[in-house]
Amino acid sequence: MRSLTSSGTTRDSSINLSFGKQTLKRKNENISAIPFLDLTSNEDLNDRYILKDVISGLSKDYLDHGDKTLVCAICHAKLWKDEAHPGNKSGKSTYFSMCCGKGKVELPELKEAPPEYLNLYHQLDPKSKYFMKNIRRFNSMFSFTSMGGKIDSSINKGNAPYTFRLSGQNYHTMGSLLPSYGSKPKFSQLYIYDTENEISHRQNTFSKEKDGYISPSHSLDIETIQFLKVMFDSINELLRLIGRRQTDGRTYNLPTASEVASLIVGDIGDSIDNRDIIVTTQSGRLQRINELHPAYLALQYLLLFPYGDDGYRVDIPHRDVTPSTDTKRRKCTMREFFAYRIQDRVNIFSLVLNSKRLFQQFLVDAYTMIESERLYYVRNQQKVLRCESYETLRSLESHGNNDISNIRKRVILPSSFTGGARYMMQNYLDAMSLFVYTVEFQKRGLPHAHICLFMHSDYKLPTVEHIDRVISAEIPNKDEDPELYALVSEFMMHGPCGGDNPKCPCMIQNKCSKNFPKPFLDHTSVDSNGYPIYRRRNDGSFVEKSGVKLDNRTVVPYHKVLLKRYQAHINVEWCNQGASIKYLLKYINKGPDRATMAVIQSNNADDTEDAVDEIKNYYDCRYLSTCEASWRIFGFDVHYRYPSVVRLPFHLPG
């Protein structure tokens, strides 16, 4: 049995694989705005590390998917062949599922932005380059709302691509129309408070410059803010708040004057589709905005929706749906809405797709909206889901707890919810298939797959000599196979870490969490627990990275054919333990250990049983990055097994 995984060597599910700090304070329950840090610099980190890709196309065995060659005949989305519906990979079909659900989803095109504004996205002059480098900062300047949650910027260090990563529960909030006494205006307050000095207020609110210091980019800053202010004042209808739409969401997506509603002041009710935006005059507090409001996106992303285009709403019907249509789902889901909106289409320039770092934030925000809607439904279906409640009460009574009146209600996250604890447990129990894989998104934001193959008896690796033919943990000879040498050097060398790089992400308590460097070994062996120890000969071979010479002790085990075919980090391991499968399907959102303390008000002095809220626990432990957000929006598989496993439901006694 072999296991292919893109993470480092792992032998036990109990090994701590988290990166960076090992403790994390629990997010404050008070609603607060996310600080936008390190966004004022005129220096783009990626610009300093643009290197020629010497590996691309190096191997004749490299699998290249080429360009997008398929175009949906209905919505004109451009797709790669392998993105098409499984039944359409031949390329003969002219409409596809991933973009518009084979024609079910019909949304109006977003109105084309003014030409001068589009030029800012092309990075052809200093002004447009400055705008794109600071696009999240400029978006924050003009947002009506603030984004709540915890943005983890610790991963954006070194020369890796920028990754937007969020932990905990996400939400949008809007404050009062006027700042509290002694406070500076921000977000929606900037549209109302002291409008004669609006430009300076916007710059100062989101500036990290010290008092009295004017950076070389100051004039570009002022010029860009002035341009955006004039443009939004002239074209954006959301300078006035709007209520629920009365027009067809498949055809119209801009507010009209007749739909402008008065500001509503009060508490948010329980209605899922008609909550309005709440503001107060000068309370100093933040009010939460429901993600199902049609203006939710346009209030947060004015740079992406300069006209105030409508976002998702629950009443958008599928194409050609009539009252007599025989179908279970007649309306567009939030996932279908975003999967449609983020497609690249023929002859259309998308502000969303070309907004770089703001696009990453938008994707994460979009999926948190989808997830929030699903969890809202789950929370309101607990009476249906609590099938184990009676058995739980019987168990408590059998243990001597005769007073069951003080048992709090448990909020259950069912196994049907992808990513939850029950989902992972059931997949683990179903994992004894011939082929299993699960897709994981590390807290660093990098997507990778864990793949487990059960080999046919004719192809198993019964002895250590057979292992050396398939798996290597050594640097290849540069003269004999320069192609493989270059690939191993680029993708399969761990580090440098340890004393040469104590700030490496793998370093925990001054030790490499992956146990590199490994010891030199002349022959492959198997330890007492059945785990292989690969051959790593001291033959003088080395690869130099960041000025450090790395030898065979830091090579991640690989398979040369797979490495040449995919030209990516592919860690190949020989497995013969059940713990390997358990690791494959362990809870994929691995967060650092934490202790949570909560004070719960109770009117019952004898109340000793705390409620368990599995939805809240899920929010507290999950990280969400751009890659996972886009993967989930498109509905790609997170877990797959072959042959398929059919679960047979049954009732327990009692």
N, C-alpha and C positions, 0 to 999 in steps of 0.2 A: 504494500500500500504506500502510495506517495502522497504528499501534501504540498501543494503549491501555494505559497503565500507571499505577498509583497511586503510584509512586515519582517522584522528581524527574527532570528532564531528563537523559538519559544518551545519550552519543554513541559511546562506545567501551567495550568490555568490559574494557579495561585500566585504566579510571578507578577510583580507590579510592573506594568508596561506604560504607565502614564509618564508624560514628559513634563519637565519644568517643576514648579513648586508642588509639593505634596499636600499642602493644606490650602483651603480656600474658604474664606468667610462667607457665610450664607448671605444671599442678597437681602438687603433691607426691604421689608414689606411695604414701606412708604413709597408711593409712586414718585419717581424722580426722573429727570431727563438724562439721557446718555451724554456724557461729555465727548465732544469730538476732538480727539487729540492728534497732534502731529499732522495736521492738515493744512497748515499755513505755509509750509516750506515750499519754495519754488524749485526744489530739487526733487526729481523723481528717482526713487531708489533703483528702479529697473533700468533707467537710462545709463547708470554707471556700470551695469553688468551685461551689456549686450555683446555677447560673444558669438563667434561663428560656430554653428552647429556642425562639428566635424564628424558626428556619428550618423546624421540623417542620410539615409540612402547608402550607407557604407556597405551593408551586407546585401548580397544578391538574394538572400532568403527573407529579407525584410517584408513584412506584410503591410502594404500601403493601401489605405482605403480610398485614396484619391480625393477628388473634389465631389461636391454635391451634384449628382447627375440626375436625380429624380425631382420632378416638380408636380405638386398636387394639382390636378386639373380643377379642383373646386376652390381651394383657398390660395393657391399659387405659392405654397411654402416649398422651400428648397430643402431636400433631405438627402442624406447618404443612403446608399442601397441597404445597408444593414440596419438603418433606422426604421425602414418601412415595416409594415405589418408582416408577421412571419409568413403569411400566405402570399405576400407580394414581393418576395425577395428576387423573383425572376425579373422584376422590372417591367412586367407586362401590364400590371394594374396602373391606373392613372389617378387614383385617389387613395388616401392613406389614413390610418387611425391616429397616429401620434400628433398630427397637427390640428385636424378639425373633426376627429372622430368619424372619418369617412363621410363627411358632409353634414353631420348632425349639428355641429356648432357653427353658428352664423353670427358674426359680430361686425359692426361697421368699422371701416378703416379710420385710423386716427388722422385727424386733419394735419396736413403738412405744415411744418413750422415755417416762420418767416425766413427768407434766404439768408439774411444777415446773421440770424441766430444759428442756422445750420452750419455756417462757416466756422463757428466756434468749435464744432465737433471734428473738423478736418485737420486741425493742428498744422495749418499752413503758415502761420505768422506767430510772433511772440505772444500776442494777446490770446489766441486760441490755445496755444500750448500751455500758457499759464492757467487758463480756464479749465482745461482737462486735468491738469495736475492737482487742482484744488476743487474739483467738481463737487465732492461731498460737502465741502465747506460752504460753497456758494448755494448749494441746495438747502443747507441748514439755515442760511441767512433769510431765505424767502419762504421756508416752510411755515404753515399755520400751526403745525403740531410738533411735539417733541416725541422721540422714539424711546420707549422704555425697555429695560432689559439690561443685560451686561455684555458689552462688547469686549472681547479678549484680543488685545493688540500685542500680547507678548510673543505671538508666533511670527510677527512681521519683523524679523531681525535677520541680518545677514543678506545673502544675495538671492534668496528664494522669491518667487512671485508673490505679490500681495494677496492675502486671503482675508476675507471678511468672515468673522466667526462670532456667533452669538451663543450665550449660555443662559439657561433659565427661560422664563416666560417672557414673551414679547408683547408689547401693547403700545398704542399711541395715546397721547394725552394732549389736551388743550387747556391752557390756563385762562385766567381772567383777561378781560379786554384791556385793563390797565394794570401796570405793575404796582405791587404793594409799596407803601411809602419807604423811600430810601433804597429801593431796588432798581436795577437797570431794566429797560424793556427787552423782551426777547420773543422770538417766534411770532404769533399773531399780534402781540402787542405792538410790534414794530410798524404795523399797518395803521395804527390808530394814534399812538402816543407821539407827540412832538414831530409831526410829519415834515416840518421844515428842515429838521436835521436827521431825516430818516436814513440817508446814506451813511453818515458818520456813525449813527447808532448801530446799523447793520455790521459795519466793519469792526467796530470796537467790541461788539458782543461776541464775535467769533474770531478774534485776533489774539495771538500770543505775543505780540510785540510789546516791549517794555515801554513805559511812559517816556515820552520825549525822543524815542528812537523811531526813525522812519526808514523802512527797508527799501532797497532799490526797486522792489516791485510795487511800491505804494501807489504809484500813479496808475499802473495796470489794474490794481485792485479797485481803485475809485472809478476808473473808466468802465470796468466790467460791471460793477454794482449799478452804476448809473444807467448803463445800457439795459440791464435786466429789469430794473425798476420801471423804466419807460415802457418796455415791451409788455410786461405783465399788466401794467395799468391800462394798456390799450386793448389787450386781447383776452385777458383771463376773467371769466365770469365768476370765479370763486373768490373774488375779493368781497363777494357777498355770499353768505352761507345759504345752502339750499336744502330742501326737504326731499321727500320721496318722489321718484319720477312717475309720471303717468304715461310716458310714451313707450313704444316697443323697443326693448333693449337690443334687438337684432338689427335695428335700423338707425336709431338715434342714440347718441351718447354725449350730447352737449346740453347743458342746462339752458333753459329759456327764461325770459323775464317773467313770464306768468307763473313759473314754478318757484320763484324765490320766496322763501318762507321767513317768518320772523324768528328771532333767536329764542330758543326755548330754555328756560332756566328751571332746573329741578333735578330729581334723581333719575338714574337710568333704570328703566323697567325691565321686565322679563321678555318682552317681545324680541324675537330673533331677527325680524326683517324690517322693522320700522323704528328702530332707535335713531334718534336724531343727535346732532352734535350739541353739546352742552357747554355754555360759557357763562361766566358771571362777570359782573362789572369790575370788582376789585377785591376778590376774596383772598388772593395770594395762594390759593390751592389749585391743584391740577385735577381735571375731570377726564375720565377715560372715554375714548371714542370707540364705538363698536366697529369691528372690521367688516361688517356687512353693510355699512353705510356706503352708498354709491360714490360719495366724495372722499372716501377714506384715503385712496391712493393719491388723488389729485391734491389733497391738502398737505401731504407729506412730500410729494415729488413734483414740485412745480416745474423743475427743469425738464422733467420727462413728459409732463402733460401740461404744456404752457397754456393751452386753451381751457384747462379745467375739465378734461374729458372724464366721463363717468368710469368708475371701476366696476367691480362685480356687484351684482344684486341678485336676489334669490328668484326673481320672477322672469328670467330670460328663457324663453322656450326654445326647444330644439327646432331645427329646420323642418318645415312641413308638418308640424304637429297640429292636429285638430282634436276637438273633444271626442271624436270617435276613434282616434288612433289607439291601437292595442299595443301599448308599451308600458313597462313598469316605471321608467324614468322619462319624464317629458320635458324636464327643465335642465338647463346647463348647470353643471356643478362648478364649484370654484376651481378645482383642479383643471377641468376642461377649459375654463376661461383663461387661466394663466398659460396653459400649454399652447393655446391659440395665439395669445398676445406676444409671446417671446420667440415666435418663429421668424426666421429670415425669409423674406418674400421677394419675388421677382420685381425689380424696378421700384422698390420702396426702401427709403432710407429710414431706419428705425432709430429714434433717439434712445430708446431703452437699450438696444443691443450695442450701441456705440458709446455708451456712457462710462465704460471702463469700471472704475471702483464703485461708482454709484450703481451700476448694473449689478454688481455683486451684492450690495446692500439690498437692492430691490428684490433680487431672487430670494434671499433669506427672509425678507419681510413677507414676500408672497407666500412662501411655504408655511411660515408661522401662522398666516391667516387661514390657510387650508387646514392646518392641524388644529387650530383653535376652534374652527367650526365643527370639526369631527369630534373633538373632546367635549364641546358644548352639548352635542347630541348625546354622547355617551353619558355625561353627567345627568342628563334629564331622562335617561332610560334605565336608571338603576333599579326600579321596581321590576323590570323585565329581566335584568341581568343577574339579580341577586338569587340565583338558584341554589347557592350553598348556604343561605342564611339559616334555614331550619336545622340543617345538620350542625352548623356552628353553635346554635343555641343548645342543642342536645348535648354537644361535647362539653360546653361550659357547665351545664347542669350535672353531667356525670362526674365532673371534677369538684363537686361540692358547692358550686356557685348557684344557689337556689334563687337569688334575686337577680333576674336578668333584665330588670327595668333600667339599670344604669349602663347597659351596653350601648355604646354609640353606633351610629350607622356607618358602615364601611362603604367607601366609594371604590368600586371595582373597575379596573381597566381590563377589558376582556381580551382573549387571545386573538380576536379578529383585528385588533389594533396593531398595525405593524410597528415593531420596535419596542413594544411593551414587554414586561417581564414574563407574562404568560405566553406571549407570542414566541419569545425565545425558548422557553421551556418546552413548548409543544413541538417546535421545530427540532429541538435536540432529541426528543423522544422519537421523532420520525426520521432521524438522520441515517439510519442504517440502510442506506441505499448504495447502489454501485457508484453513483456520481453525485456529489453534493458540493454546492458552493454558496457562500454568503458574501455579500458586498458590505464592506465596512468603511466608515468615514472617520478617520482619526480626528482627534481634537485639533490637530494641526491643519485640518481641512483637506488632507490628501486622500483621494479615494483609492481603495485597493480591494482585491477579492481574495478570500481564503477558499481554496479548492481542494477537495479530498477525493481521491480516486481509489477504488477497490480494484486491484489488478486481478486479471485472470491468472489461474494457477500456472499457466505456461509462461507468464511474464512477471511473476513475482521475483523478488530479489532474496533468495534464500541464504546467501552467504555475503560476507563483507566484500569479497572480491567482485561480486556482481554490482555492489553499490558504487564502486569506483568507476564502473563503465557508464553509469548514468548521472551521478552527482559528483561535482568537483568543488573543492574549496581551496583551489590553488590558482595563482596567476599563470596564465598560459605563456608559452614561449613566444616572444614578440616576433622573432624571425620566422618561426614555423607557421604561425597563424596571427598575423598582425591585426586582422579584422576582429577576432575574438579578444585579443589583448586590449584593443581600444574599447570594446564594449564592457569588458570586466572592469577596466580602469574607470570608466564613466559611471557604471550603474551598480557594481557589485562590491565596492570597497567601503567598509565601514569606517567612519571617522574622517579625520583624526579626532580622537577624544582623549580622555585621561589628562595627564600632565601637559600634553601638547595643545589641548583645547578644553580646559575645564568648563567652558560655557556651552559645550556641545549639548543638544537637547537630551541625549541619552544619559547624561551624568546626573546621578542621584546620590547625594551624600558622598560626593567625591569619588564615586565608583561608576563604572559603565553598567547600566541596567541590563545590557545585552551580554555581559561577561566577555567583552573584547578587551585586549587581544587574547585569542585562544592559544593554547600551548602548541608548540611544534610536535608533529607526530609522523612517523615514517609509514605507518600502516593504519588503515581504517579499522576501528574496533567498535564493539557494542558494550555499553556499561552494564552494571548489575540490574539497572531498571529497564533495560531493553532499548535505550536510546543510543543512536549512532554517534560516534566520535570520529569525524572525518579526517582523512589524511591531509596533513599540512607539513610538507617537507621543508627543511631549511636549505633551500637551493640557491639562495642569493637573489631571487626575483623580488622586485619591488615596484611600487607605483608611487610617484610623488604627488601629493595633494596639499595645497596650502603650505608648501615648503617643508612638509613632513614626509619621510619615506615610510610607506606602508608595505609590509611584506605579507606572506601567506597567512599569518595569524589574524589578519583583519579582513579576509575574504568571506563574503556571505555565500553559502553553498548555492550552486546554480546548475542549470542544465544548458549545455551550450547550444543545442538546437532551438530551444525556446528563447534563449537570449538573442540569438541572431534573428529569429522570426519577428519578435515583438520589440526588440531594442528598448527594454524597460527593466526596472528592478523586479526580478522574479526570483524569490527565494524558494528553492526546492528542498524538501526534507523527506527522508524515509521514516515512515511512522508504523508502529505496530502496537500502539497502546490506545485504549479507549479514551484516555485523557486528551488525545489529539483531537478527537471529534468534539469533545466537550468544549475545548478551547475554540474550535471552529464556530460554535454556535453560542458562545457565552454572550452575555449582555454587551452589545457592540458599542454602546455609548459609554465608554469607560471614563468615569469622572473620578477626580481625586477623592480620597476618603474625607468625610466631614462629619461633624456632630451638629445636630440641629436641636435647639431648645425653643419651645413655644409655651406661652402662658395662655391657657384657655379658660375663659370665664364659664362658671357652672353654678347653677342654682341648687344643685344637689350636693350636700356635704359628703355623701357616701359615694360620690361619683369617682370611680377609680379606673374605669376602662377607657383608654384613649381611642378616639376614632382613627382609622387608617384611611387616608385619602391617596389612592394609588395614582390618580391623575396629578395631584400636587407633587407626589414623589417623582413621577416621571419628568415633570417640568424641572424639578430641582437638580436632576442628574444628567440631563441631556445637553449636548453641544450641537450646534447646527452651523454648518459652513456652506459656502456657495455651491460646492460640488454636490453635496447631498441634497440641497434644496432643488437644484435643477434636475437631478436624478429622480427625485420623488415627484416633482411636478409632471415630468414626462411619463411617469408610471412604469419605469423600468423595474425589472425584478430585483429585489433585495435578497431573496433566498430562492434557491432552485435545487431540486433533487430529481434523480432519475434512477430507477422507475418511480413513478408517482406513488404517493402513500395516501390511502383513503382512511380517514378517521371515522370510526364507528361509535356514535354516541350511545351511552347507556346510563341507566339510573342506578345509583348506589342503594343499598338496602336502607329502609326508613324514609 
